[in-house]
Amino acid sequence: MIYESAQDRYQDYEKNKKDISTFRMGEIAPYVDEDLNYLVIFAGEDRASYKQYKCLSTYKPRYGDRILLARVGGTYVILGKVGDM
């Protein structure tokens, strides 16, 4: 996008920053690396994210778990499994 001014660019940045959700739903993908980082399929998407995510030590992820993630810094942390309804 081409902006008329730095102020326009800043306003667009601030607007988009607010659109980023603090929490997201997802599912544990069937892949994990040697450092116990988990790949996630975010709700509404059909393939796993290429980024790997850490989880709280109280949660032990399993393939297929529906999970809640919280935005921390520039990434997400897996908070835990969302129970069945």
Order of alpha helices (4+ residues) and beta strands (2+ residues): alpha-beta-beta-beta-beta-beta
